[in-house]
């Protein structure tokens, strides 16, 4: 059934969708990525009246039920590689790294590829080497990402990409949601809530010490929410089943297996994480502290030290909370209490750090949409024979 849908959508995109309606294409691996595109899409529709194409590899992606005629939706999974090799749009927008490094290649047609970050973290440690090399433009969340990408280009002799000081829409969304939540939060709430949201991979918090950590927090009287990374849910279902079985009947315990909602981020008085980008989103979005468990670092690029820049997800840990060794797990409940007592001081510090490490807070959609429209217009003029400077760089 899904393959039939794919074939029909493949045909509809290439042979039944007019060129002007597929000038701008978004691609998402699954339904959870829409929140990173939401601001751009709304701005492109409301301010520029642009018809957009949205391609997803998730058959259950809610976007496929979209009824707005100005958004054309397509489901492509097994045919995705063929689609990408021949896509004939002006601008292709993704959150997917490693373009052209594996089976998903740049199009044979002149297409300008724009990368949208789905985390505030640095670009050179958790991502693979060369993860961004084949993009033409990158919407940078903050100055650390721009510095790292430029250093990578200089160090390895790569052509310079267009780096836009764009900010980070997901952070803005969390911040606005938290302001609303705070104004409506019942004053009768007496138990503090702790959210455990680690990264995925070997030796992450849930694998290395998760059960004991949850036990300690529940015993200390906290409400506990465990929010596994989507990759942990996909790759380690047996691990998730252990938490559901062991703690599922405790009314103070919640196992959150979907990241579609930000409600747990809003509820939590303290976040426990490791090196996940959610720590920066939580700290800058809600202005509350984080407790970091110092589990082994997850490294995607073994060459990251060559840049001589400490990744932001490491350097900021002492600034936005406290770092605790897993060997000192028994001390975590008291440390959480101390962080909550000092929340006012952390609130001020978080706002200062957000201003320092995030571009144009509150304007990301406006900046990104303008950049995308300018690229599309420039390429349209270029194809019509005009001269423009805003055209795709040569493929590496």
Secondary structure, DSSP 8 states (H G I E B T S, - for coil): -HHHHHHHHHHHHHHHS-GGGGSEEEEESSGGGHHHHHHHHHHHHHTT---EEEEES-TT-GGGG---TTEEEEE-STTHHHHHHH---SEEEE----TTTSS----SS--EEEEE-S-SS-SSSSS-TTTTTT-SEEEESSHHHHHHHHHHHHHHT----EEEE---HHHHHHHHHHHHHHHH--TT--S-EEEE----STT-HHHHHHHHHHHHHHHTT-EEEE---HHHHHH-HHHHHHHHHHHTT-TTEEE----S--HHHHH-SEEEESS-THHHHHHHHH---EEEE------S-TTGGGG----HHHHTHHHHEEEE-GGGGGGHHHHHHHHHHTHHHHHHHHHHHHHHHSSSTT-HHHHHHHHHHHHHHHHHHHHTT---S-S-----
